[in-house]
């Protein structure tokens, strides 16, 4: 029986649960003995001109080794799209939390007192804290650029004639609010130079990208930088590559001639680490009263924060605008604007959740307008199985999909008809606790970055296997999944397989982990490398058994080589074959570059209860179908779905980063930023479905972000559905009690009139 597809406990967990992981702040490497400690002095003002910086008192403080400002740095600003981002602000600050100076001391406890002594003269400027303020352009963050709009894509002008044949047209503006990634491990780095070479330990999702960024920023060759990613306590996209702080830290370590360490506080993390989402989407949807959608328009405004670090986000939203539907006419446009807020970057889905949230709210609004059940309207408009591969009107090439089947599975598992009946009973009885049902059907793109991935497999004379992957696990259990693939393919026991990653000296060429790419690309690379090892072994075993290579077969169930059709003949173990290899081992180092993007899909149903007297929302059930192709390890697959469902529901219910009119963050601690816990979540009801793809060697699709993409609009739609009988037809996220109560009050006033 193959180990693939069976439930295997994550091998990574024993050490994490017993001894604990080794994160950046835990490092005790010999090279870091005696390392100094660093803190960044950050702007307390959202927008100001810097009149001067006096570091003289700070330099005299006990234990201070150096205080550095923009004037000390000798390298070019960080490129950030059409406008530059300084490593340290020297002339203007543009968000609360922007680094202005770096203080380095002998001991960590000396940092706070020394940092307080850095005297910065701020001359306040008008804040631009909202999308509307950015579009108004009364205050410009970059006057030399001439506008707060830093990117425009899609249709230059909309064509209203696409809705001419529609019996019904509905428009809705939807705020996909700003959220904080809030990984359990905050950002950190440790840097030391030796023999003209920088070694940097970073909490990163891809060491190789970080190495390239550090080398380019510091003006050295990539061979002069080694990046090591130890255990990483979550990333969610916000730890892609190297943060600007890591570059400054590496530079400071060289200036001081000693190692330097930095770990941020939780408040720093909530204000200075990139945020996610932050889009405003206006949807217009038109069609006929039988449920057929004829035209769809999506107008995106992306808040990039102070510096546009990831202008790809609205582009991905446009790419996935139509979701799972075959809309005949489609228009999209996106604009990206800068605001005096924390920069926005990737966050679990990165542009694709925003597209799904928009189209799924549009479908519910359309269904409500024509008086049909939202499930029926979706069925009418789904892309049909026989249409795959499907070229979407926005440029995506979908591989495989069974969208109607996924929705039917979710609704059947939930008992949808019975739930609708219960909803009607409550409404007829005047129950103050309304029942709401929310549907979301989704498709997303995974592995869509256009790169490949590296994989290396070594099989040693003792029969053990060491594999190196360019992917970079940070909590997903990927190491276990890759070991399972090798155990299945080679017939080597799981306990004799080691998977290594995260060190650029060991894996020089790689892309890393983001965009749900790891198993389909990293796993395919490992599969390809193992195939090459098998091919090498076949030749060696043929010589040993004095047989033709084509007559040999690997019995993976026993892990032995034998002559095909003669199982009782002499067999050779992997160890016997490997010890005859010319290099003392069998080895293959490959680059898997043939994988095109895949498109996992699914359907979620959320069930909520809303107390209309208090506004409190209780999430009672989530029924989820998440189809990512064949499953390697059901345990890790479920884990990714659980995490995604929790994060997605949290955005719909409670999570939001807020600023006041002056650009001051009002959610800078976990006392103010609502962080979901198990107490707010139900037991997840997971329904299995697996539709393979032909776009990689394993037939798999990504699962790391999929459940997040479906759950947010499902929960959001459920809350609005609960309120719809009381005159509320839309409510922006998060659906907190005060927002729900205020919406009911406003609807009540309208009904009274």
N, C-alpha and C positions, 0 to 999 in steps of 0.2 A: 504493500500500500504506500502510495506517495505521501510524503510529509507535507507537500504543498496542498493547501486547502484545509489543513487540520489546525486545531487550536493549540498553539505553542506559547507558553509563558515567555514573556520578553526576558531575554538573557541579561539585558542591561539593568533590570530592576533590582536584582539582589544587592549589588553594590550601592545603588542609590538609596535603598531602604535600610541597609545595615550600616555601612561605613559612611555613606553620603557621597554625593558627587564632588568632583574637584573643579570648582568654578574659578574664574579669574581671581576673585578675591581670596581664594583658598591656596593659590599657588605658592609653593615653597621651593621652587627650582633653585639650584645652586647659583645659576647666573643672576638670580634676583636677590641673593643675599646682600643685605645692606642697602637695598633699593630705597630711594626717597619716595615721598608721597606728594600727590598733587591735588589741587582743587581749582576749579574754574570760577572766577569772579564773573557773575552774570548780571545782565541789565535788569533793574527792577522797574524799568519804564518801557512801554511798548514802542514808542517812537520818539527819538530825541537825537539832537546833534551833540556830539561829544566835544565839550569845550576844552577839556584837558584831563590828563591822567597823572596823578602824583603817586609814585610808588615808593618814595624815599622812606617813609615811616615803616612800610611793610618790609622793606629790605633789611631794616634794623631789628625786626622782631626776632625773638628767640627761635633758633633752628631753621631760619629761612635760608635756602640755598639759591633761590632765584625768583624773580618776579618778572614776567614777560608780557609785553603788550604787542599790538600790531606793528608798532614802530621797530620792534626787535626782529620780526620775522623777515626772512630774506627770500621768500618764494611767492609766486603769483597767487592771486585769489582762487578760490575753488570755483570752477565753472558751474553755473546753475542755470542752464538754459540760456535765455537771452540776456540775463543780468548776472553779474558776478556776486558770489557770496564770500565775504572775508573769513579767513580762519579765525581771526579775532577782530571784533569790531573796533575800528580806529577813528572813524569819522561820524558814522550814524549807526544807531541801534534801531532795529526794526521789529523786535518782539521781546516780551518779557522772558528772560532765560537765555538770551543770546550771549555767548561768551565774549568777554571784553579783555580779560587778563588771566594768566595762569600763575599760580603761586605754588612753589615747590619747597617742602620742608623735610627735615630729617625724620620727624615722627608724625604720625597721622593726627594726633591730638593737637598739634601746633597749627594745623591748617586754618581752622575757623578764626582764631584770633588774628592771624597774619592777614587773612583775606579781608577782614573788617577794616584793616588799616589802608587798603588801597582806596585812594580818594579820587573819585571820578566826578567831573563837572558835567552834568547833563542839562542841555537846553531843550526843554520839551517841545515836541512838534505834535500836530494833530494826529490822533490815531485813526487808522482805517481798519476797524475791527469787524466789518461785515462785508458780505458780497455786494450788497447795495451801495455801500460807501465806496468800495473799490470801483464799481462800474460808474458811479457818479463822477469820479476823477477830480474832485475838488482838491484833494491832497494826493500827491504822487509819492510813492515809496522810492521810485527811481526817476527823478525829473529828467535825467538824460535820456531815458527810454521813451519818454513822452506820453506814457499811458500806464495804467495799472493792469491792462490786459496784456498778457505775455504770450498767449498762443490762441489762434483761432483755426478751427478745422471744420470740415464738413461743408454743408450748403451755405454759400455766402448770403443767399436770400431764400426765404421759404416760398413755396408755391402753393397757395391756398386752393388751387384748382384740384389738388389731389383729393379733396373732400367733397367735390361737387356732386358726386353720385351717391353720397351717403345719406341714409334716412335719419341717422342720429350721429351727432358729433359731441364729444365730451372732452373738456380740457381740465387739467389739474396740475398745480405746482406742488412738488413733493420735496421736502427737505430731507436729504440723507445726511444726518447730523455728524458732526465731528466726534470721533471717539479716540480713546487712548489705548494703544496696544497693551500696556501694563503687563509685560512679562514678569514672571515670578522673580527672575534674576534681572536686576537693573543692568545698565551698560557698565562696562569696565574694560580696562586695558593695562598691560604692563609692557614696557619697552626697555631694551638694553642693546647697546652697540658693542661689538667685539670684532677685532680684525677687519674693521671697515664695513661691517655687516650688521644690519638691524634685525633683531629678533623681537617680534611683537606677539604677545599672547592677547587675543581678542575674543570677546563674546560675540561671535559672528556666525552667520549662516553659510558663509562661503569664504574660506580662507584664501583661495586663489584670487578671487576678485579683490579682496582686501589688500593682498600683496600688490596687485597691479596698481591699485589706487594709491597706496602708500609710496610706491616707487615713483610713480608719475608726479606726485605732489612734492616729494622731497628731492626730485631731480637726480635719482640714482637708477641704475638698472635693476630689473626684477631679480637678477641673481644676487643682488645685494640686500634683499629683504626676505626674511623667513617669517611666515605667519603660522601660528599654532592656535587652533581653536580647542580649548579643553572642553569639559562638559559645559553645555550651554542651556541655561534655564529658560527656554522659550524664546521665540523670536517673532513669529506671526508676520514676517515680512519686514518688520522694523529694524532687524539686525542684518539686512542684506549689505554685504561689503563692509567698509570701514567708515565709522563716523568721523566727522571733521575733528573731533576732540582727539582721536587716535593719532592723526597726522601731527597735531601740535605737540602731543606727548612724545612722539618719536623724535621730533625736532629738538625738544627740550632735553631729552635723554642724551642726545649727541652733544649739545652745548655744555651740559654739566659733566659729561664723561662718566655717568653712572646710571644705573637702572632707575626708572621712575614708574610708579604705580598710580592708578586712578580708578576709583569706583564712585559712581554718583549716588546721591540719596534718592529716596522714593519721590520726594517733591521735585527734585531736579528731573527725574525720569518723566514725571507727569507734565512738566512744563517745557522740557528741552528735547526729549526724544520725539521723533516724528510722530504726528498723529495720523489717523486714518479717516477715510470717507470724505466728509466735508464737501458734498456736492448739493447743488440745487437743480432739480430736474423739472422741466415743464413738459408734460405729455399731452398730446392731442390724439384722440383715437376716434375713428369714424367707421360706421358700417350700417348694416341693415338690421331690422328688428327680428330677423330669424337667428341672429347671433353672429353672422358672418362679418368679420372685420375687413374693410376694404382699404383703409389707409391708417398709417401710424407716423407720428412725428415725435422726436425726442430732442429737446433743446437743453443742453448741459452747460452749467456754469460750475467750474471746478475752483474751489478755494485752495490755492497752493500754499497758503501761509506766506511768510515773509520772503522766502526764496523758493523758486520752482524747482525742487530737487527731482521731481518725478512727473514730468509732463505726459508720460505714457498713460496715466490713469484715465483721463477723459477719453483718450483714444480707444482704450479697451472697452470703455462704456459704450462708445459708439459702435465698435465692432460687434458687441453682443446685444445690441439694442433690441432686436426682434425676438430674442429668446427662442422658445420652442415653436414659434408660430410662423405660418406661411402667409405673411401679409403681402398683398399685391403691390402696394405703393408705400414707400418708406422714405422719410427724410430725417437726417440727423445733423446736428451742429453742436460744436463744443467751443467754449471759451474758457480760458484759464486766467484767473486774476490773482494778484498778490495782495495780501492783507497784513496788518501788523500783528500777526499771530504766529504760533509755532509752525514751522514747515510741515507739510503733509507728504507722506510717503506711502509705501505699500502696507496694507493691513489685510490679512486673511481674505483674499479674493481680489483685491487691488483692481477696482474698476468694474469687475464683473458683477459683484453683488449689487452695485448701484444700478446697473442695467436691468437686472432681474427685479429689483425692488420697484423700479419705475414701470416696467411693462406689466408686472403682476398687479400693481395698484390700478393701472389703466384698465386692465381686463375686468377687475372687480367693479370699477366705476362704470364701465360700459355695460356690464351685466345688470347692475342696479338700475341704470337708466332705461334699459329695454325690458326690465322685469323678468329676466331669465335667471336660472340658477347658474352661479359662476362656474360650476363644474361642466355644465352643458355647453356654455359659451367656449370654454377652453377646448373641449372635444371637437367642436366644429372647426376650429382654426389650427389644430396641431399639424405639424409636418408629418406626413404619412411614412410608414416604414419603407415602402417601395421607392420613396424619393431619395433615399440615401445612396451614395454620398450626396449631400445637399449643399448647394452654394447659396449662402444667404445674401440678401440684397445689400448687406453692409460689408461683405467681403470675407466672411468666415466660411471655411469648408468643413462642414460637419461630417464626421465619419459614420457613426451608426447611432440609431436611436429608436426607442419604442415608447414614445411619450404618452400615448393614450393608455398603453398597458401599465405604465408606471402609475399614472393617476388612478386607474381602476383598482390596482393593488392597494394603494393607500386608502382609498375610500372604502373598499370592501373590508379591509382590516379594522378600520375605525368604526364601521357600522354607521355610515354616513346618513342613510335614510332615517334610521332611528334617532340620530342626533338632531336632524332637522325637525323631526316630530316633537322631540323634547323641547326644542327651541320654541315651536309654535305653542305648545302647552303652557310654557312659562309666560309667554307674551299674552295669551288669552286670559291667564289668571292674574295678570298685573304684577307678577313677581318682580321685586326690585333688583334681584340678581339676574342679570341677563346672561344668556348663553350665546357665545360667538364662535363661529366656525370660519377658519381662514385657510384658503388653499393657495399653494404656490407650486407651479411647475417650472422647472429651470433646466438650463443647459449652460455649461461653462467651458472655457478653453483651458487646457492644462498642457504643460510642456511647450508653451507657445513662444518661447524666447528665441527660437531659431538656432540654438546651440545644441551640442551633443553632450556626451559625458564620457569620462574615462573609467576604465576598470582594469585591474590587474589581479591575476590569480597565480599563486605559487604553490606547488604541491611538493612537499619535502620527503626525503627518504624514510622518515618515520611515519609517513602516511597522513601527516597533518597538512592542513591547508591554511594559508594566510591570503586574504583578499584585501585589496585596497580599492576604495571607491572615491570618486570625485564628489559624490553627494555628501552632505554634511548633516547627519542626524542631530536633532536637538530636542528629543522627547517623543519622536514618532514611533520608535521601535524599529527603525529601518535596518539596523544591524542584524536583528533577529530574522527579519524577512529575507535579507540577502543571504544569510547563512542557510536558511531553509532552501532557497533556490539551489545553492551549491550542493547541499546534502542530497537533494532530489536528483540533481543532474549527475553528480559524480559518485554517489553511493558512499560518501564519507560520513561518518557519524557527526552529528551536530556539535558534540563536545570537542571535536578535533578541528573545528573551523574557527578561525579568528578573523574578524573584519576590522580594518583600520581605516582611518580617515582624519581629515582636519589638520594635516601638517604639510605645508607646501614643499618641504624637503622630501617627504615620502611620496606625495602626489603632486608633482609639479604642474600638471596641466589638468584643469577641471573647471566646471561651471559652478556647481554647488546646489544648494537647496533653496528653492522658492518656486512659486507658481505651480505647486503640486506636480513637480517634474521627476522626483527622485526615483520612484520604482520603475516608471516606464522608460526612463533614460538611463539612470544609474543601474537599475536592475538588468536592463538589456545589455549594458556594457559588461556587467559581470557574467551574464549568460554567454555573451560572445567570447569573452576571455576563456571561460570554461570549455567552450567548444574547441578552441584552439589547443588547450591543454589536452583534451581528449584526442585530438588529431595527432599531436606529438606522441602521446602514449601509445596510440595504435601502431605507429611505426616501430617503436621500441619493443612493444610486446610481440609484434610479428617476428622480429628477429629472435627473441628469446624462445618463442614457441615454434620457430621454424615453419611459419605459416604465412600465407599472403595477408597483407593488411586488410583487404576487403573481406577476408574470411573471419576476422576477429570481431567480437562484440563485447561491450561493457555491460555486465550484469549489474545495474545500478542498485538492485535490491540487496545484493551481497557485497557490492563494491569490489568486484573482481573482473579480470579480463579472461576470456575463454574463446575457444574456437566455436563459431556459430554452428548450432546443430549438434554439438557434442558436449553437453553439459557435464558428462562424467569424465571428460578428459582433464588434462592438467590445467590449473587456473593460476593466474598471477594476481597478487595483491597490488594495490597502488604503491605501496612501499617498495615492493620488488621492482616495479617498473621505474619508479622515480630514481632509485639509486643507480640506475644505469645511464641516466641522463648526463650529457657532457658537462653541464654546469652544476651538477650535483642536485638538481631539482628540475621539475617541469615548471615552465613559466610562460605566461602570455600577458602582454601589456597592450591594451587596445583602446581605440576611441570609437564609441558608437555614435555615429552622426547621421544615421538614416531615419530617425524617428520624426515624423511630422506631428503637429499638435493633435491631441485627442480631445473629445468632447463628452465628458461624463454628464449624466443628467439624472433627474429624479422628480419626485413629487412629494410634498409635505402637506399634512393637514394638522392645524393647530386648533385646540379647543380651549377656550378661555371662559371664565366667569367674571363678570364686571358688576360690582356693587354700585348701582347708580346713585345711591345715597351718599357714598363716600368717595367714589371714583377709583376704588381699589380694584386692580386687575389680578386675578389668579390664573396662572397657566396650569390647566388641568392635564392636558395630554398633548403630546406631539407624536404623530405617526409618520414615519419617514421611509421613503423608498429612495435609496441613493445607489445608482447603477454606475460602477466604475470598472466594469469588466470582471474577469476572473479574480478570485480572492486568494491571495497567497497565505495570509494568516488571519483568520476571522477575528482573533482577539485584538490585534492591532488595528484591523479595519474598523471594528466596532469602537475602539478607542478614539480614532480620528473622527468618526461620526458623532460620538458623544461630545467631544470637545467642540466641534463645529456647531452642533445644535445648541449647546450652552451659550457660546459666544453670539450666535445669531439671535437667539431669543433675548439675550441681554441687551442688544442694541434696540430691539423693538420695545422693550419694557422699561429700561432704566438708564443705560449708559449714555452720557453726553458730556463733552468738554464745552464749557461756557466761558465767555469773557464779558466784562462790563463794557460800557461805551468808551472807556479810555484804554481798552485793550488789556486790562488786567485779568489774568486767569482767576476764575472763581471756583475751580475744581482742582486745586493743586495738591490735595492730599486725598488719601483714601477715605477720610471722614466726609469729604465733599463729593468725591467721584464714586458713584454707585458701582460697585464691583459685584457681579453675580456670584452667588454661592449655591450649594446644593439645596438650601432651604427654599429657594425660589423656583426650583426646577422639578418637573415630574420625572417619573421613570420613563425613559424614552422607549417607544414601541418601534422597533426596527424591522422592516420588511425587506427580505432579500430579493435581489434581481441582478443578473449579470449578463451584459451584452458585450461580447468581445470586440476589439478593434483589430485591424490588420496593419496598424501603423507603427508597431514595435514588435520585438521578438517575443514578448510575453503576452501580448493581447490585452494588456491592462491599461487603465486610464487613471488619472490622479484622483485622490480622495481627500487630500489634506484640507481643501477649502470648500468642497461641494456642500456639505451639510450647513455651513454658515450661510451660503448663498440662498438656499431654499428656506431656511427657518425664519430669517428676519421678515420677509414679506408674508410668510404664512401667519406668524404671530400678529404682525401689524394688521393684516386683513381680518384676522379673527376679532381683534378689539373693535375695529370699525364696524364689522358685521354685528357685533353685540349691541352697538349703539345706534345702528341704522334705523331701527324701529322707533327711535326717539328723536329722529331728525338730524343725526350727525352722519355725514356722508364722507368726511375725511378728517383726519387728525394726524398731525405730524408726529414722528417719533422724537423722543421716547414717550410711550403712552403712560406717563406717571399719573398717580392719583390726582394731582392738582390740575394737570392738563385735561384729563378725562372729565373731572368735575366742572372745569371752566367751559369745556365744549358742551356739556349737557345744559349748563346754565344758559349759554348763548343760544342753543337750539330751543330751549324752553321759552326764551324771550321771543324768538321768532314765531314759535307756534302760538304764543299768546296773542300776537298781533294778527 
